[in-house]
Amino acid sequence: MNSFPPLMISLAHKKDLKPEDFPSDIEGLRMTRQRREVLAVILRDRDHPTANDVFLRAQDRMPTISLATVYNCLEALVSHNIVRQVNLDRESSRYCPNLSDHCHFQDESSGKIHDVVFKEGVKLEDLLELPKGTEISHLDISLKGIFGNK
């Protein structure tokens, strides 16, 4: 499975993240001003925004960015494993910067999507009856319900 690039982990926890904080190249992808802005939007709130959410937020700092450009940036970031595209039911795709193994829990009362990690030591192979020799290359588990308070 993919892991989040170490540089991105440190940037993801930085407060007041700005597009200028990103290097000119991440995972082999040239980071244009537009890609930097789109990535900054996704990392800033980490709330699994839709492309339209990203577009509206990016316009605050980059008024001339178009929705088509946002879609192109998101496609490039996904194809270079910098963010993950999340599809829940028939809703618009959402974008998640967390590339570690985790599930998505959609709170039916608020619509908010939460990252949920596996308990320490739990392996997916221990929960599923998979044929011998099976290798998992992608994990996409989504849950719905009422999310409890932490």
N, CA, C and O atoms as a DFTB+ gen file, in Angstrom:
600 C
 N C O
     1  1       0.835      -1.182       0.000
     2  2       0.000       0.000       0.000
     3  2       0.884       1.251       0.000
     4  3       2.052       1.204       0.388
     5  1       0.314       2.345      -0.433
     6  2       1.051       3.605      -0.497
     7  2       1.180       4.227       0.885
     8  3       0.325       4.032       1.749
     9  1       2.255       4.976       1.081
    10  2       2.385       5.738       2.312
    11  2       2.504       7.205       1.950
    12  3       2.944       7.559       0.856
    13  1       2.113       8.030       2.865
    14  2       2.148       9.462       2.647
    15  2       3.598       9.911       2.626
    16  3       4.347       9.546       3.532
    17  1       4.035      10.686       1.639
    18  2       5.426      11.138       1.589
    19  2       5.821      11.853       2.884
    20  3       5.074      12.713       3.351
    21  1       6.986      11.519       3.482
    22  2       7.406      12.114       4.755
    23  2       7.361      13.639       4.768
    24  3       6.951      14.234       5.764
    25  1       7.771      14.268       3.691
    26  2       7.728      15.729       3.622
    27  2       6.297      16.220       3.804
    28  3       6.060      17.213       4.491
    29  1       5.354      15.532       3.196
    30  2       3.962      15.947       3.273
    31  2       3.401      15.754       4.670
    32  3       2.542      16.523       5.102
    33  1       3.871      14.740       5.382
    34  2       3.410      14.520       6.754
    35  2       3.772      15.732       7.602
    36  3       2.942      16.227       8.364
    37  1       4.998      16.209       7.475
    38  2       5.416      17.369       8.274
    39  2       4.636      18.616       7.874
    40  3       4.280      19.417       8.738
    41  1       4.367      18.797       6.593
    42  2       3.608      19.962       6.155
    43  2       2.143      19.871       6.571
    44  3       1.509      20.888       6.853
    45  1       1.608      18.650       6.607
    46  2       0.197      18.471       6.936
    47  2      -0.132      18.914       8.353
    48  3      -1.273      19.279       8.633
    49  1       0.840      18.888       9.244
    50  2       0.606      19.262      10.635
    51  2       0.974      20.714      10.923
    52  3       0.854      21.180      12.055
    53  1       1.421      21.418       9.895
    54  2       1.819      22.810      10.062
    55  2       0.580      23.707      10.085
    56  3      -0.329      23.544       9.272
    57  1       0.556      24.642      11.013
    58  2      -0.560      25.584      11.067
    59  2      -0.343      26.665      10.009
    60  3       0.792      26.969       9.640
    61  1      -1.435      27.233       9.534
    62  2      -1.382      28.299       8.534
    63  2      -0.598      27.869       7.294
    64  3       0.250      28.608       6.794
    65  1      -0.891      26.680       6.815
    66  2      -0.217      26.138       5.637
    67  2      -0.510      26.997       4.414
    68  3      -1.662      27.336       4.142
    69  1       0.545      27.347       3.677
    70  2       0.414      28.160       2.478
    71  2       0.973      27.377       1.284
    72  3       1.861      26.541       1.453
    73  1       0.463      27.641       0.093
    74  2       0.963      26.945      -1.087
    75  2       2.471      27.084      -1.282
    76  3       3.116      26.185      -1.822
    77  1       3.036      28.219      -0.840
    78  2       4.483      28.443      -0.999
    79  2       5.310      27.470      -0.156
    80  3       6.509      27.317      -0.386
    81  1       4.682      26.820       0.810
    82  2       5.396      25.890       1.686
    83  2       5.768      24.582       0.976
    84  3       6.615      23.832       1.461
    85  1       5.137      24.312      -0.167
    86  2       5.377      23.057      -0.870
    87  2       6.603      23.152      -1.774
    88  3       6.894      24.211      -2.331
    89  1       7.318      22.039      -1.914
    90  2       8.454      22.029      -2.847
    91  2       7.962      22.104      -4.293
    92  3       6.766      21.977      -4.556
    93  1       8.880      22.308      -5.212
    94  2       8.502      22.446      -6.627
    95  2       8.122      21.111      -7.260
    96  3       7.544      21.079      -8.347
    97  1       8.446      20.005      -6.579
    98  2       8.161      18.667      -7.110
    99  2       7.797      17.751      -5.946
   100  3       8.514      17.697      -4.947
   101  1       6.685      17.035      -6.073
   102  2       6.287      16.043      -5.069
   103  2       5.951      14.750      -5.788
   104  3       5.114      14.734      -6.690
   105  1       6.599      13.672      -5.391
   106  2       6.338      12.351      -5.977
   107  2       6.405      12.381      -7.504
   108  3       5.635      11.697      -8.178
   109  1       7.327      13.175      -8.042
   110  2       7.511      13.244      -9.490
   111  2       6.541      14.175     -10.199
   112  3       6.573      14.276     -11.426
   113  1       5.684      14.855      -9.456
   114  2       4.718      15.779     -10.049
   115  2       5.204      17.216      -9.852
   116  3       5.459      17.650      -8.729
   117  1       5.326      17.944     -10.964
   118  2       5.697      19.360     -10.867
   119  2       4.545      20.102     -10.207
   120  3       3.400      20.025     -10.653
   121  1       4.862      20.816      -9.147
   122  2       3.826      21.508      -8.382
   123  2       3.652      22.936      -8.888
   124  3       4.387      23.844      -8.501
   125  1       2.673      23.111      -9.754
   126  2       2.336      24.437     -10.261
   127  2       1.672      25.251      -9.148
   128  3       1.324      24.704      -8.102
   129  1       1.499      26.540      -9.371
   130  2       0.814      27.381      -8.375
   131  2      -0.579      26.836      -8.073
   132  3      -1.012      26.820      -6.921
   133  1      -1.285      26.384      -9.131
   134  2      -2.645      25.885      -8.958
   135  2      -2.650      24.576      -8.157
   136  3      -3.491      24.392      -7.278
   137  1      -1.718      23.672      -8.460
   138  2      -1.650      22.407      -7.719
   139  2      -1.292      22.651      -6.261
   140  3      -1.816      21.989      -5.366
   141  1      -0.397      23.604      -6.027
   142  2      -0.032      23.946      -4.644
   143  2      -1.244      24.474      -3.887
   144  3      -1.467      24.114      -2.731
   145  1      -2.014      25.317      -4.535
   146  2      -3.196      25.883      -3.882
   147  2      -4.227      24.795      -3.587
   148  3      -4.784      24.750      -2.490
   149  1      -4.482      23.925      -4.553
   150  2      -5.456      22.842      -4.359
   151  2      -5.007      21.920      -3.224
   152  3      -5.813      21.545      -2.373
   153  1      -3.736      21.558      -3.208
   154  2      -3.224      20.695      -2.144
   155  2      -3.297      21.394      -0.789
   156  3      -3.648      20.768       0.211
   157  1      -2.975      22.664      -0.750
   158  2      -3.055      23.416       0.511
   159  2      -4.488      23.421       1.043
   160  3      -4.701      23.285       2.248
   161  1      -5.463      23.576       0.159
   162  2      -6.868      23.564       0.566
   163  2      -7.219      22.214       1.194
   164  3      -7.867      22.167       2.239
   165  1      -6.797      21.128       0.566
   166  2      -7.121      19.789       1.078
   167  2      -6.455      19.536       2.424
   168  3      -7.060      18.953       3.323
   169  1      -5.208      19.978       2.558
   170  2      -4.473      19.745       3.809
   171  2      -4.898      20.689       4.932
   172  3      -4.793      20.342       6.108
   173  1      -5.369      21.860       4.577
   174  2      -5.681      22.873       5.587
   175  2      -6.771      22.413       6.545
   176  3      -6.601      22.511       7.760
   177  1      -7.882      21.914       6.024
   178  2      -9.001      21.519       6.882
   179  2      -9.109      20.018       7.085
   180  3      -9.675      19.565       8.080
   181  1      -8.569      19.239       6.146
   182  2      -8.596      17.774       6.222
   183  2     -10.020      17.253       6.456
   184  3     -10.234      16.324       7.235
   185  1     -10.989      17.870       5.765
   186  2     -12.389      17.512       5.966
   187  2     -13.019      16.792       4.773
   188  3     -14.241      16.778       4.630
   189  1     -12.194      16.199       3.927
   190  2     -12.665      15.422       2.780
   191  2     -13.551      16.259       1.853
   192  3     -14.706      15.906       1.617
   193  1     -13.017      17.358       1.331
   194  2     -13.828      18.247       0.490
   195  2     -14.137      17.638      -0.874
   196  3     -13.404      16.782      -1.371
   197  1     -15.233      18.096      -1.466
   198  2     -15.546      17.748      -2.855
   199  2     -14.729      18.683      -3.752
   200  3     -14.115      19.633      -3.267
   201  1     -14.726      18.412      -5.051
   202  2     -14.021      19.290      -5.987
   203  2     -14.610      20.700      -5.927
   204  3     -13.877      21.686      -6.007
   205  1     -15.917      20.793      -5.788
   206  2     -16.546      22.117      -5.709
   207  2     -16.133      22.851      -4.431
   208  3     -15.908      24.061      -4.456
   209  1     -16.031      22.116      -3.306
   210  2     -15.545      22.725      -2.059
   211  2     -14.130      23.274      -2.259
   212  3     -13.822      24.394      -1.850
   213  1     -13.277      22.468      -2.895
   214  2     -11.891      22.885      -3.144
   215  2     -11.878      24.133      -4.017
   216  3     -11.141      25.082      -3.750
   217  1     -12.696      24.122      -5.059
   218  2     -12.783      25.263      -5.974
   219  2     -13.162      26.550      -5.228
   220  3     -12.516      27.584      -5.394
   221  1     -14.212      26.474      -4.408
   222  2     -14.677      27.669      -3.689
   223  2     -13.626      28.169      -2.699
   224  3     -13.435      29.377      -2.560
   225  1     -12.950      27.262      -2.018
   226  2     -11.923      27.666      -1.053
   227  2     -10.679      28.207      -1.755
   228  3     -10.060      29.163      -1.288
   229  1     -10.322      27.593      -2.874
   230  2      -9.138      28.036      -3.621
   231  2      -9.345      29.428      -4.192
   232  3      -8.391      30.196      -4.318
   233  1     -10.574      29.759      -4.538
   234  2     -10.866      31.079      -5.098
   235  2     -10.580      32.204      -4.108
   236  3     -10.346      33.340      -4.522
   237  1     -10.593      31.912      -2.816
   238  2     -10.272      32.942      -1.823
   239  2      -8.872      33.494      -2.033
   240  3      -8.650      34.700      -1.921
   241  1      -7.926      32.609      -2.339
   242  2      -6.529      33.030      -2.528
   243  2      -6.154      33.166      -3.993
   244  3      -5.189      33.853      -4.331
   245  1      -6.915      32.511      -4.866
   246  2      -6.601      32.514      -6.290
   247  2      -7.906      32.716      -7.072
   248  3      -8.457      31.755      -7.608
   249  1      -8.399      33.948      -7.141
   250  2      -9.712      34.228      -7.736
   251  2      -9.870      33.792      -9.192
   252  3     -10.993      33.570      -9.645
   253  1      -8.778      33.665      -9.927
   254  2      -8.879      33.327     -11.349
   255  2      -8.886      31.823     -11.617
   256  3      -9.028      31.411     -12.769
   257  1      -8.736      30.996     -10.585
   258  2      -8.714      29.546     -10.810
   259  2     -10.098      29.084     -11.275
   260  3     -11.117      29.558     -10.772
   261  1     -10.128      28.162     -12.234
   262  2     -11.400      27.660     -12.763
   263  2     -11.706      26.294     -12.165
   264  3     -10.818      25.619     -11.646
   265  1     -12.964      25.899     -12.244
   266  2     -13.366      24.581     -11.755
   267  2     -12.660      23.482     -12.556
   268  3     -12.267      22.459     -11.996
   269  1     -12.503      23.696     -13.858
   270  2     -11.806      22.707     -14.698
   271  2     -10.358      22.537     -14.242
   272  3      -9.842      21.419     -14.207
   273  1      -9.710      23.633     -13.896
   274  2      -8.334      23.560     -13.404
   275  2      -8.279      22.796     -12.097
   276  3      -7.372      21.990     -11.890
   277  1      -9.240      23.037     -11.206
   278  2      -9.285      22.304      -9.937
   279  2      -9.427      20.805     -10.205
   280  3      -8.719      20.001      -9.598
   281  1     -10.324      20.425     -11.099
   282  2     -10.488      19.006     -11.442
   283  2      -9.185      18.427     -12.002
   284  3      -8.792      17.321     -11.630
   285  1      -8.520      19.156     -12.883
   286  2      -7.244      18.684     -13.449
   287  2      -6.182      18.535     -12.363
   288  3      -5.422      17.567     -12.366
   289  1      -6.128      19.476     -11.448
   290  2      -5.161      19.399     -10.334
   291  2      -5.455      18.192      -9.455
   292  3      -4.541      17.456      -9.080
   293  1      -6.719      17.988      -9.126
   294  2      -7.101      16.855      -8.281
   295  2      -6.743      15.533      -8.959
   296  3      -6.235      14.618      -8.311
   297  1      -7.005      15.434     -10.254
   298  2      -6.672      14.218     -10.998
   299  2      -5.169      13.949     -10.954
   300  3      -4.747      12.807     -10.773
   301  1      -4.366      14.992     -11.118
   302  2      -2.908      14.838     -11.071
   303  2      -2.450      14.427      -9.672
   304  3      -1.607      13.540      -9.535
   305  1      -2.995      15.058      -8.635
   306  2      -2.612      14.719      -7.262
   307  2      -3.000      13.287      -6.911
   308  3      -2.251      12.597      -6.219
   309  1      -4.151      12.836      -7.377
   310  2      -4.588      11.456      -7.133
   311  2      -3.704      10.472      -7.896
   312  3      -3.278       9.462      -7.336
   313  1      -3.426      10.755      -9.159
   314  2      -2.640       9.816      -9.975
   315  2      -1.191       9.700      -9.501
   316  3      -0.521       8.714      -9.809
   317  1      -0.699      10.694      -8.756
   318  2       0.665      10.643      -8.207
   319  2       0.680      10.251      -6.722
   320  3       1.686      10.406      -6.030
   321  1      -0.469       9.739      -6.257
   322  2      -0.594       9.239      -4.876
   323  2      -0.247      10.281      -3.824
   324  3       0.390       9.974      -2.816
   325  1      -0.673      11.513      -4.069
   326  2      -0.460      12.586      -3.098
   327  2      -1.724      12.784      -2.267
   328  3      -1.649      13.131      -1.089
   329  1      -2.875      12.566      -2.878
   330  2      -4.157      12.527      -2.170
   331  2      -4.944      11.330      -2.682
   332  3      -4.631      10.762      -3.728
   333  1      -5.952      10.966      -1.940
   334  2      -6.800       9.825      -2.299
   335  2      -8.196      10.326      -2.651
   336  3      -8.756      11.185      -1.971
   337  1      -8.746       9.767      -3.732
   338  2     -10.122      10.068      -4.112
   339  2     -11.023       9.096      -3.351
   340  3     -10.786       7.888      -3.357
   341  1     -12.050       9.625      -2.701
   342  2     -12.967       8.818      -1.903
   343  2     -14.356       8.928      -2.508
   344  3     -14.866      10.029      -2.716
   345  1     -14.965       7.786      -2.788
   346  2     -16.317       7.774      -3.342
   347  2     -17.243       7.073      -2.366
   348  3     -17.056       5.900      -2.041
   349  1     -18.239       7.803      -1.905
   350  2     -19.217       7.272      -0.969
   351  2     -20.588       7.273      -1.642
   352  3     -21.104       8.326      -2.018
   353  1     -21.164       6.099      -1.789
   354  2     -22.467       5.952      -2.444
   355  2     -22.474       6.690      -3.775
   356  3     -21.531       6.571      -4.556
   357  1     -23.523       7.443      -4.035
   358  2     -23.648       8.165      -5.303
   359  2     -23.341       9.646      -5.152
   360  3     -23.754      10.462      -5.975
   361  1     -22.621       9.984      -4.104
   362  2     -22.280      11.378      -3.848
   363  2     -21.069      11.796      -4.679
   364  3     -20.397      10.961      -5.285
   365  1     -20.807      13.086      -4.697
   366  2     -19.617      13.603      -5.380
   367  2     -18.368      13.013      -4.737
   368  3     -18.340      12.746      -3.536
   369  1     -17.343      12.816      -5.549
   370  2     -16.064      12.339      -5.014
   371  2     -15.546      13.347      -4.013
   372  3     -15.782      14.549      -4.127
   373  1     -14.833      12.824      -3.028
   374  2     -14.194      13.667      -2.024
   375  2     -12.707      13.357      -2.049
   376  3     -12.283      12.361      -2.634
   377  1     -11.920      14.213      -1.413
   378  2     -10.470      14.063      -1.491
   379  2      -9.868      14.049      -0.097
   380  3     -10.173      14.891       0.748
   381  1      -8.997      13.061       0.120
   382  2      -8.421      12.800       1.435
   383  2      -6.892      12.781       1.319
   384  3      -6.350      12.065       0.478
   385  1      -6.197      13.554       2.147
   386  2      -4.733      13.543       2.100
   387  2      -4.101      12.397       2.876
   388  3      -2.885      12.215       2.819
   389  1      -4.894      11.629       3.591
   390  2      -4.389      10.532       4.413
   391  2      -4.273       9.278       3.562
   392  3      -5.286       8.665       3.222
   393  1      -3.049       8.887       3.211
   394  2      -2.844       7.705       2.373
   395  2      -2.522       6.462       3.188
   396  3      -2.298       5.396       2.613
   397  1      -2.492       6.568       4.502
   398  2      -2.258       5.380       5.323
   399  2      -3.530       4.531       5.322
   400  3      -4.606       5.020       4.974
   401  1      -3.407       3.274       5.707
   402  2      -4.569       2.390       5.748
   403  2      -5.568       2.912       6.772
   404  3      -5.247       3.039       7.954
   405  1      -6.758       3.209       6.323
   406  2      -7.821       3.669       7.208
   407  2      -9.159       3.532       6.500
   408  3      -9.210       3.280       5.297
   409  1     -10.230       3.699       7.244
   410  2     -11.582       3.657       6.706
   411  2     -12.179       5.056       6.785
   412  3     -11.653       5.934       7.468
   413  1     -13.268       5.242       6.085
   414  2     -14.000       6.503       6.160
   415  2     -15.365       6.237       6.784
   416  3     -16.099       5.351       6.347
   417  1     -15.688       7.005       7.797
   418  2     -16.969       6.891       8.482
   419  2     -17.758       8.164       8.216
   420  3     -17.340       9.258       8.597
   421  1     -18.916       8.010       7.551
   422  2     -19.759       9.164       7.264
   423  2     -20.858       9.246       8.313
   424  3     -21.681       8.340       8.442
   425  1     -20.856      10.343       9.058
   426  2     -21.859      10.585      10.084
   427  2     -23.164      10.976       9.391
   428  3     -23.235      12.007       8.723
   429  1     -24.188      10.152       9.555
   430  2     -25.465      10.398       8.876
   431  2     -26.180      11.638       9.410
   432  3     -27.001      12.228       8.708
   433  1     -25.878      12.034      10.636
   434  2     -26.568      13.204      11.193
   435  2     -25.948      14.514      10.702
   436  3     -26.665      15.495      10.507
   437  1     -24.636      14.545      10.501
   438  2     -23.978      15.794      10.086
   439  2     -23.468      15.753       8.646
   440  3     -23.240      16.797       8.035
   441  1     -23.290      14.546       8.104
   442  2     -22.710      14.407       6.769
   443  2     -21.196      14.438       6.779
   444  3     -20.561      14.186       5.755
   445  1     -20.610      14.745       7.929
   446  2     -19.154      14.851       8.053
   447  2     -18.509      13.477       7.885
   448  3     -19.060      12.458       8.301
   449  1     -17.332      13.478       7.267
   450  2     -16.592      12.238       7.059
   451  2     -15.370      12.230       7.960
   452  3     -14.607      13.195       8.002
   453  1     -15.193      11.129       8.683
   454  2     -14.089      10.980       9.625
   455  2     -13.167       9.858       9.153
   456  3     -13.631       8.838       8.643
   457  1     -11.862      10.051       9.326
   458  2     -10.904       8.969       9.117
   459  2     -10.926       8.095      10.361
   460  3     -10.879       8.601      11.482
   461  1     -10.998       6.787      10.163
   462  2     -10.988       5.833      11.268
   463  2      -9.880       4.832      10.994
   464  3      -9.863       4.188       9.945
   465  1      -8.955       4.701      11.935
   466  2      -7.821       3.797      11.761
   467  2      -8.123       2.433      12.374
   468  3      -9.014       2.297      13.213
   469  1      -7.370       1.432      11.943
   470  2      -7.485       0.099      12.525
   471  2      -6.823       0.098      13.895
   472  3      -5.855       0.823      14.125
   473  1      -7.350      -0.723      14.806
   474  2      -6.714      -0.863      16.105
   475  2      -5.312      -1.432      15.921
   476  3      -5.052      -2.200      14.995
   477  1      -4.425      -1.043      16.813
   478  2      -3.032      -1.501      16.771
   479  2      -2.978      -3.028      16.707
   480  3      -3.627      -3.717      17.493
   481  1      -2.208      -3.536      15.775
   482  2      -2.000      -4.977      15.657
   483  2      -3.040      -5.715      14.830
   484  3      -2.848      -6.891      14.520
   485  1      -4.131      -5.065      14.465
   486  2      -5.170      -5.717      13.675
   487  2      -4.765      -5.681      12.203
   488  3      -4.401      -4.636      11.664
   489  1      -4.836      -6.837      11.578
   490  2      -4.522      -6.943      10.149
   491  2      -5.807      -7.247       9.399
   492  3      -6.635      -8.029       9.867
   493  1      -5.975      -6.639       8.249
   494  2      -7.160      -6.861       7.433
   495  2      -7.320      -8.343       7.094
   496  3      -8.435      -8.861       7.028
   497  1      -6.201      -9.005       6.884
   498  2      -6.232     -10.428       6.544
   499  2      -6.835     -11.270       7.669
   500  3      -7.346     -12.362       7.418
   501  1      -6.778     -10.767       8.915
   502  2      -7.348     -11.487      10.051
   503  2      -8.868     -11.369      10.088
   504  3      -9.532     -12.165      10.752
   505  1      -9.422     -10.394       9.388
   506  2     -10.861     -10.158       9.415
   507  2     -11.598     -10.760       8.225
   508  3     -12.814     -10.947       8.278
   509  1     -10.873     -11.065       7.155
   510  2     -11.501     -11.530       5.914
   511  2     -11.016     -12.924       5.538
   512  3      -9.859     -13.274       5.773
   513  1     -11.899     -13.704       4.959
   514  2     -11.536     -15.014       4.418
   515  2     -11.057     -14.810       2.983
   516  3     -11.858     -14.766       2.049
   517  1      -9.760     -14.688       2.824
   518  2      -9.181     -14.479       1.501
   519  2      -8.460     -15.742       1.058
   520  3      -7.858     -16.432       1.881
   521  1      -8.515     -16.052      -0.227
   522  2      -7.769     -17.222      -0.717
   523  2      -6.276     -17.065      -0.448
   524  3      -5.744     -15.955      -0.471
   525  1      -5.614     -18.173      -0.197
   526  2      -4.182     -18.159       0.072
   527  2      -3.448     -17.500      -1.098
   528  3      -3.758     -17.759      -2.260
   529  1      -2.481     -16.653      -0.781
   530  2      -1.687     -15.973      -1.805
   531  2      -2.281     -14.650      -2.271
   532  3      -1.692     -13.963      -3.106
   533  1      -3.453     -14.288      -1.731
   534  2      -4.075     -13.027      -2.111
   535  2      -3.253     -11.853      -1.578
   536  3      -2.831     -11.857      -0.421
   537  1      -3.032     -10.862      -2.419
   538  2      -2.334      -9.646      -2.007
   539  2      -3.269      -8.461      -2.190
   540  3      -3.830      -8.257      -3.266
   541  1      -3.428      -7.690      -1.138
   542  2      -4.284      -6.506      -1.185
   543  2      -3.437      -5.325      -1.652
   544  3      -2.406      -5.018      -1.053
   545  1      -3.879      -4.663      -2.729
   546  2      -3.125      -3.520      -3.243
   547  2      -3.831      -2.196      -2.972
   548  3      -3.226      -1.131      -3.089
   549  1      -5.093      -2.263      -2.616
   550  2      -5.859      -1.036      -2.385
   551  2      -6.914      -1.315      -1.331
   552  3      -7.549      -2.369      -1.341
   553  1      -7.097      -0.378      -0.432
   554  2      -8.088      -0.504       0.628
   555  2      -9.102       0.616       0.484
   556  3      -8.729       1.786       0.400
   557  1     -10.389       0.266       0.455
   558  2     -11.441       1.265       0.339
   559  2     -12.638       0.776       1.137
   560  3     -13.509       0.088       0.603
   561  1     -12.680       1.131       2.416
   562  2     -13.776       0.730       3.286
   563  2     -14.477       1.984       3.769
   564  3     -13.843       2.898       4.296
   565  1     -15.792       2.024       3.587
   566  2     -16.556       3.168       4.095
   567  2     -17.675       2.656       4.983
   568  3     -18.283       1.618       4.720
   569  1     -17.931       3.410       6.036
   570  2     -18.953       3.077       7.012
   571  2     -19.901       4.259       7.141
   572  3     -19.508       5.406       6.929
   573  1     -21.160       3.973       7.494
   574  2     -22.144       5.030       7.725
   575  2     -22.837       4.763       9.034
   576  3     -23.035       3.612       9.422
   577  1     -23.201       5.821       9.708
   578  2     -23.923       5.699      10.961
   579  2     -23.845       6.997      11.724
   580  3     -23.626       8.064      11.151
   581  1     -24.028       6.889      13.028
   582  2     -23.911       8.061      13.898
   583  2     -22.565       7.991      14.575
   584  3     -22.279       7.033      15.293
   585  1     -21.731       8.996      14.357
   586  2     -20.377       9.023      14.888
   587  2     -20.409       9.466      16.337
   588  3     -20.978      10.508      16.663
   589  1     -19.798       8.673      17.211
   590  2     -19.785       8.983      18.636
   591  2     -18.813      10.082      18.980
   592  3     -17.936      10.426      18.189
   593  1     -18.973      10.620      20.148
   594  2     -18.044      11.654      20.632
   595  2     -16.786      11.011      21.154
   596  3     -16.824       9.932      21.745
   597  1     -15.652      11.688      20.932
   598  2     -14.380      11.181      21.440
   599  2     -14.088      11.796      22.768
   600  3     -13.056      11.500      23.371
